[in-house]
Amino acid sequence: MKHTFVHTLLCAIMAASTAVFINEAPGVQAAAAATAAGGRYCYAWDFINTSGGDATGLRLTLAGVSQIDAVYGGAANPFGAADATSGFNAATNSYALNFSSGTAFSGDTIQTGLCTASASLSLSSASWTASGQTVGDPPRYLGIHFNWQTPGHLRVELTNPLAVTATLSALNVLQPEQPLSLDDLNATVAAQLPLVTEAISVPVDLPPQGMYAIDLLFSPTEQRTVDQALVVDASLSPQDNPDNSVHLVAQTLGQVRKVNLPLTVR
């Protein structure tokens, strides 16, 4: 049985001390917004190389993803583009995303990311490699599901797919003025975005396969004609090796009104 923790944010004018004000979304057409983001859903991870040595490759197996629209190969990814062994495996319903051209030095933090039409993304396996062979402690990872139940109701579900208990130390929902490009989907940019809600105030321990969910309820709930970006920023640390943490920044585009928090200071 999954352990589920639910936090609900009511995006409505309730009282002066807790009010979240709803305005019209900026005039970004849906198709243009999706193009700017590189896909309707974009995900980026920061991995720390705790393998005990330099890694010349990274292998990721993505669960439930059949097609990728874009892969991050910028300066924070020393491997650059995914290699020719990457692709979808229909038999296992998984996508291999492999990198083998570059070096992640011991202790380095690297970033990888992708955009896809899939609202759910989790890694079923991850490993560092050297000379094509798996080495050291593997990267840890965090699963996410953007569950748009209605145009006015988004449930964000974070899962711990690891075999050990892990601590969810941060979970913030943010809202940029414009959809972020994959190059900008990182911790530095996320730290500058307007805060919609800080979903947890104290760390939350998630057992293996445990889940933490936050409900975002937008009012009024009628479907809009423009898309608005929402960004989730989360950090997870496994209890067997807290130094081998993972930082996830993920973006969804939804037909909701823009949330303004004029009193929020970050």
C-alpha positions in Angstrom: 0.0 0.0 0.0 1.4 3.4 -0.9 1.8 5.9 1.9 0.1 9.1 0.8 0.4 12.5 2.3 -2.0 15.1 0.9 -1.5 18.9 1.2 -4.2 21.1 -0.3 -3.8 24.7 -1.5 -7.1 26.6 -2.2 -6.3 29.2 -4.8 -9.1 31.6 -3.9 -9.6 34.8 -1.9 -10.3 33.5 1.6 -8.8 36.0 4.1 -6.3 38.8 4.0 -3.6 36.8 5.7 -3.9 33.7 3.5 -5.3 35.1 0.2 -4.0 34.0 -3.1 -5.2 36.4 -5.8 -6.3 35.1 -9.2 -5.7 37.2 -12.3 -5.9 36.5 -16.0 -3.1 34.5 -17.5 -0.6 36.4 -19.7 -1.4 36.2 -23.4 0.7 33.3 -24.5 -1.0 31.0 -27.0 -1.0 27.3 -26.1 0.9 26.1 -29.2 3.6 28.8 -28.8 4.0 28.1 -25.1 4.4 24.4 -25.7 7.1 25.1 -28.4 8.9 27.5 -26.1 9.1 24.8 -23.4 10.2 22.1 -25.8 7.1 20.0 -24.9 4.1 20.2 -22.7 6.0 18.6 -19.7 9.7 19.2 -19.0 11.8 17.6 -16.3 15.4 18.2 -15.2 17.5 16.4 -12.5 20.7 17.3 -10.7 22.7 14.2 -10.0 25.8 14.1 -7.8 28.6 11.7 -8.8 29.2 9.8 -5.6 30.4 6.7 -7.4 33.9 7.0 -5.9 35.6 7.9 -9.2 35.2 9.7 -12.5 32.3 8.6 -14.7 32.5 8.6 -18.5 28.8 7.7 -19.0 25.3 7.9 -17.5 22.5 5.4 -18.2 18.9 6.2 -17.3 15.8 4.0 -17.8 12.6 6.1 -18.0 9.4 4.3 -17.0 6.3 4.9 -19.2 7.8 7.3 -21.7 7.6 6.4 -25.4 8.8 9.6 -27.0 11.1 12.4 -26.0 10.9 15.8 -27.7 14.1 17.4 -26.4 17.1 16.4 -24.3 19.2 18.8 -22.3 22.8 18.9 -23.5 23.9 22.3 -22.2 26.9 23.3 -20.2 25.8 21.6 -16.9 25.6 18.2 -18.8 29.3 17.2 -19.5 28.1 14.3 -21.7 26.2 16.5 -24.2 23.8 14.7 -26.4 22.3 11.2 -25.7 24.1 8.5 -27.6 22.8 6.1 -30.3 21.8 3.4 -27.9 19.0 5.6 -26.5 15.4 4.9 -27.5 12.1 3.3 -26.6 11.7 -0.4 -25.8 8.1 -1.5 -26.5 8.6 -4.8 -24.7 9.4 -3.1 -21.4 7.5 0.1 -22.0 10.6 2.1 -21.1 12.9 4.5 -22.7 16.7 4.2 -22.4 18.4 7.6 -22.2 22.2 7.0 -22.3 25.2 9.3 -22.4 28.7 8.2 -23.1 30.7 11.1 -24.5 32.3 13.1 -21.6 33.3 12.9 -18.0 31.5 13.6 -14.7 34.3 13.9 -12.2 34.0 12.4 -8.8 31.9 14.7 -6.6 30.6 16.8 -9.5 26.9 17.7 -9.8 25.6 17.4 -13.3 22.2 18.2 -14.9 20.2 16.2 -17.4 16.7 16.8 -18.5 14.1 16.2 -21.2 10.7 17.4 -22.5 7.9 15.0 -23.4 4.2 14.7 -23.8 4.1 12.4 -20.7 2.6 13.8 -17.5 4.4 11.1 -15.5 8.0 10.5 -15.3 10.1 8.1 -13.1 13.4 6.3 -13.5 13.3 2.6 -13.1 17.1 2.5 -13.0 20.1 4.8 -13.2 23.8 4.1 -13.2 27.2 5.8 -13.7 29.6 4.0 -16.1 33.3 4.0 -16.9 34.6 2.4 -20.1 31.0 1.1 -20.6 30.9 -0.7 -17.3 28.6 0.2 -14.3 30.5 1.7 -11.5 29.9 2.8 -7.9 26.9 4.1 -6.1 24.2 4.9 -8.7 22.4 8.2 -9.0 19.2 8.5 -6.9 16.0 9.8 -8.4 12.5 11.1 -7.7 9.3 10.3 -9.6 6.7 12.9 -10.5 3.1 12.9 -11.9 1.3 16.0 -13.0 -2.3 14.8 -12.5 -4.6 17.4 -14.2 -7.9 16.1 -12.8 -9.8 19.1 -14.3 -8.6 22.4 -15.9 -8.9 23.9 -12.4 -7.5 21.1 -10.3 -3.9 19.9 -10.5 -2.6 17.2 -8.2 1.2 17.0 -8.1 2.3 13.5 -6.9 6.0 12.9 -5.9 7.1 9.3 -5.4 10.1 7.6 -3.9 10.9 4.8 -6.3 14.0 3.7 -4.3 14.4 0.6 -2.3 15.3 2.7 0.8 13.5 5.4 2.8 14.3 8.8 1.5 13.7 12.3 2.9 11.8 14.9 0.9 13.5 18.1 2.2 11.9 20.7 -0.1 8.8 21.0 -2.3 7.9 24.3 -3.8 5.4 25.3 -6.5 6.5 28.3 -8.6 5.0 30.3 -11.5 7.1 32.0 -14.2 5.8 34.8 -16.3 6.5 32.7 -19.4 7.1 28.9 -19.9 10.8 28.1 -19.2 13.0 26.6 -21.9 14.7 23.4 -21.0 18.0 25.3 -20.7 16.4 27.4 -17.9 14.8 24.6 -16.0 17.4 24.5 -13.2 17.8 25.4 -9.5 19.4 28.9 -10.2 16.4 30.0 -12.3 13.9 28.3 -10.0 15.2 30.3 -7.0 14.2 33.5 -8.7 10.6 32.6 -9.6 7.5 33.8 -7.8 6.4 31.3 -5.1 2.9 29.9 -5.3 3.3 27.7 -2.2 5.9 26.1 0.0 4.3 22.7 0.2 6.3 21.4 3.1 7.7 23.3 6.1 9.6 20.3 7.6 11.2 17.4 5.9 9.0 14.4 5.1 10.3 10.8 5.2 9.0 8.7 2.3 9.3 4.9 2.6 10.0 2.8 -0.5 7.3 3.5 -3.1 5.9 6.2 -0.7 4.1 9.3 -2.2 3.6 12.9 -1.3 0.7 14.7 -3.1 -0.2 18.4 -3.2 -3.6 19.6 -4.7 -3.7 22.9 -6.4 -7.3 24.1 -6.8 -7.8 27.1 -9.1 -11.0 29.2 -8.9 -12.9 29.9 -11.1 -12.4 26.5 -12.8 -13.6 27.2 -16.3 -11.1 26.3 -19.0 -9.0 29.1 -20.3 -7.8 29.8 -23.8 -4.2 30.3 -22.9 -1.6 28.1 -21.2 0.2 29.0 -17.9 3.4 27.4 -16.7 3.7 25.9 -13.3 7.1 24.7 -12.0 7.7 22.2 -9.2 11.1 22.3 -7.4 11.9 19.3 -5.1 14.8 17.7 -3.3 15.1 14.1 -2.1 17.9 12.4 -0.1 18.2 8.7 0.5 18.7 7.8 4.1 21.4 5.2 3.3 23.6 7.9 1.7 22.2 11.5 2.2 25.1 13.0 0.2 23.7 11.2 -2.9 20.7 13.4 -3.2 18.6 14.4 -6.2 17.2 17.8 -7.1 14.2 17.8 -9.5 12.8 20.8 -11.4 9.7 20.1 -13.5 7.3 22.2 -15.5 3.7 21.7 -16.7 1.6 23.9 -18.9 -2.0 24.2 -17.8 -5.1 26.2 -18.8 -5.4 28.1 -15.5 -5.5 31.7 -14.4 -2.3 33.3 -13.3 -1.5 33.3 -9.6 -0.1 36.5 -8.1 1.4 36.6 -4.7 2.3 40.3 -4.2 3.4 39.8 -0.5 5.7 36.8 -1.2 9.4 37.5 -0.8 12.0 34.8 -1.6 
